[in-house]
Amino acid sequence: MKITDILLKSEKPTIYEKGTCFMWTDPHISEQLLSVHLDPDIDLASRKRTSILKTIKWILDLHTNLNKLSILDLGCGPGIYSEIFAQKGHKVTGVDISRNSIDYARNSTQTKELDIEYINASYLELELPKGKYDLVLLIYADFGVLLPQERIILLQKVYESLKPNGKLIFDVLKDNNIEQKKIPKNWEVCDSGFWKNKPYLALSESFIYKEQKVILYQHNIIDSDENIETYRFWTHFFNQKDLKLLLKESGFDSIRHRDNILPEDGLWNGDNVIFTVASKSMEIT
Ligand SMILES: C[S@@+](CC[C@H](N)C(=O)[O-])C[C@H]1O[C@@H](n2cnc3c(N)ncnc32)[C@H](O)[C@@H]1O
């Protein structure tokens, strides 16, 4: 391998240029992610269990008028939220692109004798039933890593899948102090680790696209066979006005925000995160 190959891979790309790999479905990485999801004490693939419980309490307090909600949990991972809602008597469908997470979720549902439907699919491609759900969830800043055209596709699908007065609840990262949300350049050499089960060098860095309020978090993984794989996370930052505009364009009417659900604990928590509740109109059009 030539050093120039690595240098080329470290140049700032044009906005939204694709990487070469997708993290969530890689067989090795999705094993690593599953154990991180299930660790109740860290904010990584899922939030800490205390934050999850707080979030669920807040969501259910918004729905005290309905005993049994029909819930769609998009990007449900191993079903941590889905299970808690099901244990409280709600009817849940979870969708996730990771086969590994869905297999885990299905086994766990059987063991706990819960009635949850899990679907292994991309929520960008899956056809959703129309007018079925009281509540659609997209939790842990997943909305912000969608590309602009993917956001529109997803919002339209979700809108149609909601009952009148049904709600979409999701969280995004706030656009305050964006510069501070870059990660410094970092490298890691491993015999086996998060990215690969063989020796690798991971070169991580981030690039800011100020005008679009986007940071690209990028990881170039060079393995012992001298392959280079590039993982890219195009992460968008928002304020309440941006969100209102996007949601109104997709037909949502009542739109409310909260930025005090999570503990004050770093850049991905506290008031650095905006939760949004967007409702479909009561009137059927
Ligand atoms: C940050 S994790 C959050 C998981 C879960 N919402 C939680 O908070 O515990 C993002 C999840 O979205 C899933 N995901 C990413 N892109 C997806 C897509 N296009 N369709 C379905 N699931 C997707 C990943 O596999 C992963 O489980």
The ligand as an ORCA input file, in Angstrom:
! r2SCAN-3c Opt
* xyz 0 1
  C     -28.114      4.400     17.595
  S     -28.937      2.855     17.410
  C     -30.397      3.163     18.363
  C     -31.145      1.909     18.720
  C     -32.392      2.129     19.592
  N     -33.298      3.107     19.003
  C     -31.983      2.546     20.975
  O     -31.942      3.752     21.222
  O     -31.718      1.656     21.782
  C     -29.529      2.950     15.715
  C     -30.284      1.715     15.252
  O     -30.869      1.980     13.971
  C     -30.656      0.859     13.128
  N     -30.688      1.356     11.752
  C     -29.791      2.169     11.127
  N     -30.220      2.448      9.882
  C     -31.409      1.793      9.714
  C     -32.333      1.684      8.639
  N     -32.136      2.310      7.478
  N     -33.430      0.922      8.823
  C     -33.651      0.266      9.986
  N     -32.808      0.336     11.041
  C     -31.701      1.094     10.904
  C     -29.333      0.273     13.573
  O     -29.183     -1.073     13.193
  C     -29.407      0.489     15.087
  O     -29.995     -0.608     15.728
*
